[in-house]
Amino acid sequence: MIWDLFVLVFYFIIVFYFGFHFAKNNQKEEDFYLAKKEIHWIFLLISLVATETSSLTFLSIPSLSFKGDYRFLEIAFGYLIGRTIVAFYLLPAYFSGDTISVYEYVGNRFGKSPQKTISLVFTVSRLLGDGIRLYVSSLPIAFLLERMGLKFSPELLGMIALSILSIVTVIYSVVGGFRAIVFTDVLQWFIYILGGIFALGLLISKLNIPISEGVTQLQTLGKWNFLIFDYLPSGDNSYFIVFALIGGAFISIGSHGTDLMLVQRVIATKNLVSGQKILIGSAILVILQFLLFLLIGSLLYLFYAGQTMAPDKVFSLFIINEVPSPFLGILVAAILASAMSTLSSTINSLSLTWARDWGMDRWFSPRTLSLFFGITLFGSSLIPYFLVQTWEKGILEMGLTIFSYTLGPSIAVFFLARGKANLPVSGFVFSTLFLASILATVGFGLGFQLSFTLLIPIGFGTLLLLVQISRILIKKN
């Protein structure tokens, strides 16, 4: 166990090095948030994939093929469609002006009220969702502390782990800025991909059967199913191929076209063509990455054949029980890498949106704002410890699904801004319609138990419908 701890300490030292090494380059606001647009697009591509891959992705994707098949790849191919649309429709508008935050583009078209409103929705979504991701990511560190013999309650160990993870992430994010975050993302991507490849190799060796035999077993069990053409009139159709591709496309348009944290990596490149390479290339890389994690889940199914296992915990249990030291430390570092790349990016993008969209750069430096949001994010990650178990489960699920309710209306805002027509209402009224469409999407989703692949298109259509109704009413008057 001491070697596992050594691996983690060594990993943290490398992360600190990146933060302090690039600290001298952050003289101006554009340096801190976009690194003067000097970073090569390949590094930004890898950083983008690392940022969108949280520890929840690393640990939960294998559960999908463990309990089912490969139908989740339909969503990933929808990502490719969505990012292609962003690359050729939305992205040219972002490169046409001199903006650092993409919400400034909304402000230039519709005024300050919609700009601040969509920034606020982004802030709340990120603080809730990524605070929960930080909480989940601290659990492996808490496990190591317990294995080392620390005699504290699980809650206290979890808070100690959260403090360690938060301090390291906040320091290199605040000191090194965007440049340090990008290159640390690249390092972290290689760590968790190598961790996944190691886990796959370890599973193959422990199964000790010919690969062809394993492939045949999985085929017999229907584990290789990929495309789902059967529509169920009274069932879950999230992976019905039409819904999956449309849902995946809308998810990617929302995340990579309107979410500042991810778009920031695209507009940080030197020109439009490089940005388009980043978007489309990242979709291809994500498909390959998901394929790796799904393969792990399939082999876990063979490894635990006949045993009753909780799918969402099966990969974590395999890591804890089957991975020897010091490789356990490497895999825990991989989990932390997937989490820290997302969290550091959240801190930087929240600082950016409040600096530019709310004008806080008049009073606070980028580092001060980053420190504030790092502390705020740490506070939000403590919330699950103060809730009873039943409510904790509820808030975890809410934190993971809240983006589905907000992305649809956000996409509509940017598509309206990209169009030539002006709004029929004032910016304040439009902001009200935007928030109303989010509430309507939540109501539709909860009331009709809709599949997640439909929530974003519904939110998108709801805001467009409200704007069109407003246009008709105003014309009549």
C-alpha positions, -999 to +999 in steps of 0.1 A: +000+000+000+029+024+007+039+021-030+004+031-041+006+062-019+041+069-034+026+068-069-001+093-060+023+117-043+046+115-074+016+122-096+006+153-075+042+166-077+041+164-115+008+183-115+023+210-093+053+213-116+031+221-146+013+247-126+043+266-114+063+261-147+036+280-167+029+306-140+052+331-156+032+332-188+001+346-173+007+383-176-027+393-191-063+381-191-060+365-225-029+347-214-046+332-183-078+321-202-066+313-237-028+311-235-025+337-262-039+311-287-004+297-290-011+260-280-011+235-309-045+222-318-035+185-311-029+194-274-062+213-273-079+183-288-066+159-262-073+185-234-109+187-247-114+149-245-098+148-210-120+176-198-152+159-210-142+126-195-149+127-158-141+100-132-178+090-135-172+082-172-141+062-164-159+041-138-194+039-152-190+032-190-179-004-183-211-009-164-231-004-196-216-033-214-214-053-182-252-053-178-260-048-215-242-045-248-225-018-270-256+003-279-241+033-261-218+037-291-249+050-310-248+080-287-211+084-294-217+084-332-244+111-325-216+131-309-197+130-342-228+144-360-233+171-334-197+183-334-197+184-372-227+207-371-210+229-344-178+230-365-194+242-396-224+262-384-217+278-349-179+279-348-174+304-377-194+329-357-171+325-326-140+332-347-156+362-364-152+386-335-127+393-307-145+374-279-130+353-251-162+340-236-188+326-261-215+342-240-202+375-252-213+365-286-249+362-273-245+396-256-234+412-288-265+399-306-292+402-279-279+423-251-265+419-216-295+403-200-294+371-221-256+370-218-257+371-180-286+347-178-270+319-198-238+325-179-256+321-146-273+289-158-238+276-168-224+286-134-252+268-114-250+237-136-212+234-133-211+241-095-237+214-089-226+188-114-189+191-110-191+195-072-207+161-072-180+147-095-154+160-071-172+142-042-172+109-062-136+113-072-124+116-036-137+081-027-106+063-041-083+085-020-105+079+011-102+041+004-063+043+003-063+063+036-084+037+052-062+009+039-032+027+054-047+023+088-062+057+095-089+052+122-115+078+112-151+076+102-157+072+064-172+107+063-141+123+078-118+103+056-139+114+026-136+151+037-098+147+041-096+132+006-117+160-008-094+185+008-063+169-007-079+167-042-093+202-041-061+218-028-039+202-055-064+211-083-070+246-071-033+254-068-022+244-103-053+259-118-049+293-100-011+295-105-007+281-140-038+292-157-052+278-189-018+268-203-010+247-173-045+232-173-042+221-210-008+204-207-018+188-174-049+175-192-027+159-218-007+142-191-039+131-173-054+118-205-024+095-211-025+083-175-062+073-176-060+058-211-029+037-200-048+028-169-077+015-190-054-004-213-037-019-182-070-030-167-080-045-201-048-065-202-051-076-166-086-089-173-074-108-204-046-125-183-069-133-154-096-149-177-069-172-191-090-182-221-083-178-258-095-145-272-116-162-299-134-182-272-142-150-252-155-134-284-177-164-291-191-164-256-200-127-257-216-131-291-237-160-279-249-138-250-258-110-273-231-087-258-219-074-292-252-058-301-246-023-314-274-009-335-309-010-320-336-008-347-365-021-325-389+006-312-408-003-280-442+014-279-443+012-241-406+009-231-373+028-228-363+039-263-332+059-253-311+037-276-336+033-305-312+043-332-331+074-344-335+087-309-299+078-300-283+096-329-305+126-325-300+127-288-263+122-291-261+150-317-280+174-295-260+166-265-228+173-284-241+205-299-251+217-265-219+207-247-194+216-275-213+245-290-227+263-259-209+251-228-180+276-221-158+250-204-155+229-236-159+256-262-130+274-245-106+248-258-118+252-293-116+290-295-082+289-278-067+277-311-053+301-337-079+298-365-112+283-375-097+253-394-078+242-363-109+246-343-128+224-367-101+197-365-103+198-327-141+193-327-143+165-352-111+148-341-123+148-305-155+130-315-135+102-332-112+099-302-141+097-278-156+069-298-124+049-295-122+058-258-157+045-252-149+013-271-120+007-247-142+012-216-170-010-231-145-038-238-135-037-201-171-041-192-176-071-214-146-088-199-158-080-164-190-098-173-170-129-182-147-125-151-176-123-127-198-149-145-225-163-122-219-137-094-244-111-084-227-077-089-239-041-089-230-030-124-222+006-114-196-007-089-182-036-107-151-018-122-143-001-088-145-035-071-122-051-097-097-023-092-098-026-054-098-064-051-078-076-081-052-049-090-018-055-072+004-027-057+018-004-071-005-007-101-035+000-078-019+035-072-016+039-110-053+031-116-064+054-087-042+081-103-060+074-135-094+080-118-081+112-102-067+123-136-101+120-152-116+140-124-090+167-120-089+175-157-126+183-156-125+202-123-095+224-132-113+234-164-144+242-145-125+265-122-109+283-151-141+286-172-162+299-142-135+325-136-136+335-172-174+338-175-176+360-144-146+381-155-160+388-190-198+382-189-203+399-155-175+424-157-158+412-125-123+417-141-127+454-132-123+445-095-107+411-094-078+394-111-082+361-129-063+342-102-085+357-074-117+347-093-102+312-099-094+308-062-130+319-053-146+293-076-122+266-065-133+272-029-169+273-039-166+241-059-150+224-028-180+236-007-205+222-032-187+188-031-193+186+007-231+187+003-237+150+000-220+144+033-247+164+051-276+146+036-293+114+046-287+085+023-320+086+004-317+123-004-280+119-013-289+094-040-315+119-053-291+148-055-264+127-071-288+118-099-300+154-102-264+166-105-257+141-133-288+149-153-292+187-148-273+194-180-299+176-200-325+201-189-304+232-196-286+223-228-316+223-251-327+259-244-290+270-245-286+255-280-317+274-291-302+307-278-271+302-299-290+291-330-312+322-327-281+343-323-265+327-353-296+334-374-303+368-392-336+376-375-337+398-345-357+390-314-393+400-313-390+408-275-365+427-253-334+410-239-350+408-204-382+391-218-360+367-238-341+358-207-374+350-190-385+328-219-351+310-217-356+302-180-392+292-186-382+268-213-358+251-188-386+247-163-409+234-190-382+208-200-379+197-164-416+194-161-419+173-193-390+151-183-403+144-148-439+143-157-437+119-187-406+100-177-389+108-210-357+092-221-326+114-217-321+114-255-353+134-259-348+160-232-324+182-251-344+183-283-375+191-263-358+220-245-345+233-278-379+232-295-397+247-264-376+279-265-380+283-303-417+278-299-420+304-272-400+329-293-422+322-323-454+326-303-441+360-290-434+370-326-469+362-337-485+379-308-465+411-313-474+411-350-511+409-342-509+438-318 
